[in-house]
Amino acid sequence: MESFSLILAIVVVTALAFDFTNGFHDTANAMATTISTGALKPKVAVAMSAVLNLVGAFLSVEVANTISKGLVDEAGIRPEVIFAALVGAILWNLLTWLVGLPSSSSHALMGGLIGATVASAGFGAVHGDVLVTKVLIPAIAAPLVAGLAAMLATRLTYRMGKKANGKAAEKGYRAGQIASAGLVSLAHGTNDAQKTMGIITLALVAGGTLAPDSDPPMWVILSAGIAIALGTYLGGWRIIRTMGKGLTDLQPQQGFAAQTSAATVILASSHLGFSLSTTHSVSGSVMGAGLGRKGGVVRWSTATRMFVAWGLTLPAAALVAALAEWVCGFGGWGTAVVAVFLVSSSAAIWKISRREIVDHTNVNDHDVPGEEPSGVVTQAMAAVSPPPAGTVTEEFATIPAPADTAPPAKTTV
């Protein structure tokens, strides 16, 4: 391997910093429902997720190749372009983490790379067909497919548990939820850790250290896996709170259905090389599971804020990255200015976050203002949905007993 230039070393370190933010930003995807239902204690959950993220990083390189070889033209990319792309992605990750919104780290990275590339080499350097088929279409399809699968799985789960013993069934569903959460963590490693592998590989090709069309070297795979695992263990508690309690209230049956559906979609996309957003998949499955239970409520005000963040991710990261690339174009001092801006902005966001600390001790303490009423979609779904077979839910608790039915006599022992 050739010796690194200073800018290339800065790009690799910045890429690993992005991978770290990706880890704590997306911990909620795997563990939010497991923590909110009490299936695992918070610290145990994030430790388990971190280990499985690291393992998943070694299972495939298809997504990494989509980024390093397919999305933009390698020939027109300089290391400074990739550095600017990472600046846009990191700042968007930190801003959405600060407000507790589960946005897509994947799309932040894609938006940053596209914005910086366009600013440097023009629109012709972006491969539009790859952007549409492997980024934009999966972005729309993933939450829909995962949500529909989770809704059907939730209904099927309740129906199959018709004659099951209540406590035994709940214990079984919690065990299944732990297994499915582990599968989501593994899937997250196979998809999201590879994005950083791809961006570092692209930087190495741009810097002349690797030949074009090279696969990620082993040290890149290992370092990306470790960085995302460390970020996952830190735990993005703000987003875990939103995903686990702010979007809907899940029972163990729903948590199991949501995570299993999301893991299936993510693993399938990794195999096909789609740069899928695990956040979109898991959020869609959580909402689908919420709609799948009779009387379940999806808090559409939270969901709407989340959808707005999704829509802004690509253009916002692209705009910041394009501005960063413009400043980097002034030479070494421009790159230094961008680096200082990144560090100072990150520090400022962290300081603001200390005003209201959310961690493993209070992640499940979520006050839903006024218990937001069911929206139009939830009411419509509830109207046509059969009640969970054999399950007595709170929606029937207020049905008065018939007038001719006397209350049961008290028994004195």
N, C-alpha and C positions, 0 to 999 in steps of 0.2 A: 504494500500500500504506500502511495506517495505521502509525503508529509502534508499536514493540514496547513492551509493559510489561516490567518487570524479570522477573517470573515466566515470561513467555513466552520471553524470551531465555534464561533458565536451562533451560527445557524443551528448546529447540532445541539448545543446547550439550550437554545431557545425552543427547539422542537421537543426536547425532553421536558422542558417546563410546560409546554402546551399539553404533552401527554399526561403530566402530573395533574393539571387542571381538568383534563378530560376524565381522569380517574375519579376525583372527588365530585365533579359535576354530574357524573353518570352513575354514582353508587346507587342512587335512588331507583334506577332502572331495574336493578336486580333485587334490592333488599327493602324497598319502601313498604311493600305490602306485607312482607314477612315480619318486619318490625312493628308495623301498625296493628297487626292481628295478634301479636305476642308470640308468634311461633318461635322466634329467636330473640335473645337479648341484643340490643343494638351493637355493642362492641364485638360480640361473637359473630354477628351477621356480617359486619364489614370486614372482619378478619378472614372469614370464610370466602367472601367475595374477592378479596385481594389475592388470595392464593389461587383461586380458580381463574381469575383474570390473567395471572402470570402463566398458568398452564395453557390457557386458550391461545396465548400469543404465539405458541410454537406449532399450532395445528394446521395453519394454512398461510399462504402469502398471496392469495388471489386478489384480495382487496388492496393490498399494498401495491400490486402490479397495476391495478386500475388507476391509482393515483400517480405512480411514478412513470408509467408508460403511456397512459391513455388520455388523461384529462387535458393536459396542455402539451405544447410542442417543446420537447426537451432542448432542441437546438437553440431556441431563443431565450432560454432561462439562465439568469445569473444567480449566484448565491444570495445577493442582496434582495432579489425579487422574492425568494422563499422566506427570507427574514421578515420582509414587510408583510407577507401573507400570514406568518405566524403571529405578528403583532396584532393584526386585525382579529384573528381567531381567539387569542388569549384574552384580549380586552372584552370581547363579547361574552366569552365564557364567564369571566369574573363579574361583569355587570348583571347577567341573568342569574348567577348564583347569589348575588347580593340581595336581589328581590325575590329569590326563591322560585324562579320560573324554570321548569324543565325544558329548556330549549336544546337544540341539537348541536353538540360539539362537532359532529361530522360536517354539518352544513356550514358551520362557522369556518372550519378549515377550508372547505371547498370555496366558499365565498371569498375568503382571504386570498387564496391562490389565484382565483379568477380575476379579482380586482387588481392584484399586483402584476399579474401577467399582462392584462390589458393595458395598464399604465406603462409597462415597459416595452411590450412588443406589439400591441394592438390586438383587436378582436380576432384576427386571423390565427393567433397563436393558441386560441382556445378551441378544442375539438367539440363542436356543438353537438354532434351525434352522440358522443360519449356522455356529455353533460345531460342530455335529455333522457337517454335510455338507461343509464346506470346511476343517475343521481336524482333528477327531477321526478321521473315516473315512479321510482321506488318511494320517494318522499311522500307522494300522494297515496300510493297503493298500500304502503306498509300499515299506517294506522287503520285504514278501512278494513283490510284483510284481517289484521290482528284483532280489531274490535269485534268484527262479525264472528270470528272463530271463538273469541272469549265469551261472547254473549250466548252462543249456542252451547259451548262447553259448560257454562254456568247452569243453564237450564237442564242439560243432560245430567250434570252432577247432582243437582237437587232431586231430579226424578229417580236416578239410580239409588240415591240414599233414602228412598221412601220408607223402607222398613228397618233401616239401620238404627242401632242404639245410639241415642244422642251423644253421650259423652265419648263413647268408643269411636263413633264416626268423626267427631270433632278432632279427637287425638290423631286419627288416621289422616285427616285432611291437613293437619298441621305438619305431620311428617312428610306428606306429599308436597306440601308447600315448600318445605326446606329443600327437598330434592329438586323441585322445579326452579327454585331460586338459584340453586347451584348451577343448574343448566343454563339459566340466563347469564350468570356470571361467566361461565365458560364461553358462551356465545359472544358475550361482550368482548372478551379477550381475542376471539378469532376475528372480530370485525373492527373494533375501535383501536386496539393496539396496533393493528396493521396500518392504520391511516398515518400514524407517526413514522412507522417503518418506511412507508412509501414516500413521505415528504423528506426524510433524511436521505433515502436512496436517490431521490431526485436532486437533492443538494449536492451529493457526492458526484453524480454524473455531471451536473452543471459546473462543479469545481474541478473537473478533470481527474478525480480520484478513482472513479469507476467508469467502465465502458458503458455506452448507451445500451439499453435493454437488459441491464443486469438485474438479477434478483437481489433482495436485501441480504447483506452479509450477516453472518451469525452474530457478530457483536452488536449490530443494529437491532436484530430481533431481541436479543437478551436485554439490552439497555431499555428498549421501548417497553418490554414486558415488565421490567422492574419499576420503571417510572409510573406506569399506569396502576400497578399493584400498590405502590406507596400512596398514590393519590386516593385510591379506593379505600385504603385502610384509614386515611385521615377522615373520610366520611363527609359528604356534602349534606350536612344535617338540615340545612334550610330547604333544599329541594326534596329531601326525604320526607320532611314534614308536609310539603305541598302534595307530593305524589301519594303519600300514605293516608293523609287525613283531610287535606284541603280539597281534593277532587271528588272523592266519594268515600263512603264508609263501607269497608269490605269485611265480610265474614270469611273464615278460613276456606270454605268451599269456593268462594269467588276469587280469593287470592291464588288458590291452586290453579283454577281455570285460567286466570289472567296470565300468570307467569308461564304456564305450559304453552299457551297459545303464542305468547311473545317469543319464547325461546325457539319454537318451531320456525317461525317466520325469520328470525335473525340467522339461525343456522343455515336455512335454505338459501338466504341471500348471500351469506359468506361463501357458500359453495359455488354460487353462480358468479361471484365477483362483483356483486352490487354493493356500492358504498352506501349502505342503508343506515338510517338514523335509528339507533336502538331506543332513543328517547321517544321518537314518533311511534315505534312499535309498541313499547311498553305503555305509553300514555293511552294509545288507542285500545289496548287490551284491558286496561284498568277501567276505562269508560264503558267498554263493552260488557265487562263483568258487572259493573254497577247497574246497567240497564237490564242485565239478564236475570236479576232477582226481582221478584214481585215486590213492589214497594221501594226498591232501591232508588236512590237519588243521585244524579250527577249534578254537581254544582256548576252550572253553566257560566256563571260570572268568572270563576277561576279558569274554566276551560276556554272561555273567550280570550282572556288575557294570554293564555298559553298559545292559542292559535295565532294571535297577533305577533307574539314573539317568534313563532315559527316563520311567519311570513317575512319578518324583518331580518332574520338571521343572515341569509345570503347577501342581500344588498347592503346591510349595515357593515358586516365584516369586509365586504368587497370595497366599500367606500373608505373605511379606515386604512385598509391595506394599500389602496391606490394612493392615498395621501402619504402614507409612510414610504412607499416606493418613490414618490416624487421627491421627498426630502432626501432619501438615500442617494438619489441621482446626483446630488451635489458633491459626492465623494465621501471620503472617510469621515469628515466632520459631520456630514449629514447622517450617516449611519450611527454615529455616536449620539447625536441629538435624539434620534428615534429610540435608541436603546435606553437613554436616560428617561425619556418620556414613558416608555413601557414600564420601567422599574418604579418610577414615582407614581404613576397612575395605579399600578397594582398595589403599592403600599397605601395609597389613599383609600382605595376600595376596601382593603383589609381593615384599616383604621375605622372607617365608617361602620363596618360590620360588627365591630366590638361594642357599638352602642346597644345592640340587642343580641346577646349571645344565644345561639341555638347549638346545642350539642347532644350527646347521647343521653344526658340526664333529663332533658325536657323536650325531646323530639316528638313525643306523642301528646304533648300538651298543646292542643289546638282548639281554640274557641271559634266555632263557626258562628259568625254574626247572625243572630236571629234565626238560626236553622233555615237557611235559604230554601224556599219552597221549590217544589218540583217545577222544572221548566216545561215548555210545551212538548218537547221531544220525550222527556221522561214520562209525562202524563199519558201521552199517546201510547208509548211502549207498555206502560203499566196496564192500560185499558185492555190491550189485546193479549197480554201475557197470562198464561195459567199460573196459579200459585205454585210454589215449590212443593212437589208432592210430599205428603207426610210431614210437612214442616209448618209449625204455627209461628207466624211472624207478628211483629208488633202492629201491623196494619189491621189485624183482626182483634186486637186487644180491647178496642173501644166498642165492639159490637155488644149491645145490651142483651142480657139473657131474656128469653121469652117470659111474658107476664105470668104464665101459669107454672113456671118452674121455680120451686122453692130453693133457696140457697142450701148447700150441703150443711148438715148438722155438724157442730164442732164435737170433736172427740176428746174426752178428758182421760188422761192416763194417770 
